[in-house]
Amino acid sequence: MKSTALVAGLGLAILIVAAIVLSRRSLDPARGTMGPTLAGAPAASGRAASATVHPIDPPSHFGIGRAATDADLARIDIDVRADGQGLPAGSGTAAAGAAVYTAKCAACHGKDGEGVRQDRLQLGPRLIGRNAGDAFDFNESTAKEGAKTVGNYWPYATTLFDYVRRAMPQDRPGSLTNDEVYAVTAYLLARNQVVAESAVLDATSLPAVKMPSRDRFVRDDRESSTRVR
Ligand code: HEC
């Protein structure tokens, strides 16, 4: 038993040494494989030779990867614009979204969307809540309520869909079906009192939702305003 192991070990050692010797030979430019133009050249020092000779023609490709297919691109081409362009088929209601929220979001965002802190680490920010009178004061030093929730800060419901679909749940982004994203979006909007509990959200109804903060933002149109120099 012992001697078999010894023989096997020795065999392995010899193989490793042989592999090292062979690989060094093939990397040595003076010996050929890397520099066909060096063949027959006088034994110049490595430095002088590399100054005048391009020993490796760049390969036409590196033999790794493959061309992206339409299906590959479709999987990452998921942006939804503010006007709703790019919204997929599917639909969802707040009732269906409540189940998604409890199972996949509440651990980080809290049972009632109040956010979760563990020690000093924020697992997930607050999502639900409106400032009194829809006050829009988010100045850190003066804001009384101030959390930038979906209900009091986000200007477009379509962006909520886009963000949740691409980034949430944070530990498994991209794992929700389109119906689940519509549903959990409906749930968050209903809990923020932006849409009715019974609303059915889909590619047509979602862009029509007007967010409370929609008109709080101005378009950054530098062409018509004073230019910053
Ligand atoms: C593992 C923890 C975790 C889970 C699970 C999770 N989130 Fe989040 N979520 C976060 C964190 C952290 C942020 C803040 C990310 C940042 O600011 O870059 C966030 C941000 C968000 C925001 C943006 C908040 C804002 O106004 O800036 C929304 C909306 C959101 N999550 C929705 C969801 C939904 C819906 C689910 C369930 C489908 C979910 N999240 C699951 C951790 C989580």
Boltz pocket constraint, residues with backbone or C-beta under 6 A from the ligand:
constraints:
  - pocket:
      binder: B
      contacts: [[A, 100], [A, 101], [A, 104], [A, 105], [A, 106], [A, 107], [A, 108], [A, 109], [A, 122], [A, 123], [A, 124], [A, 125], [A, 126], [A, 127], [A, 148], [A, 149], [A, 150], [A, 160], [A, 163], [A, 164], [A, 168], [A, 169], [A, 170], [A, 171], [A, 176], [A, 184]]
      max_distance: 6.0
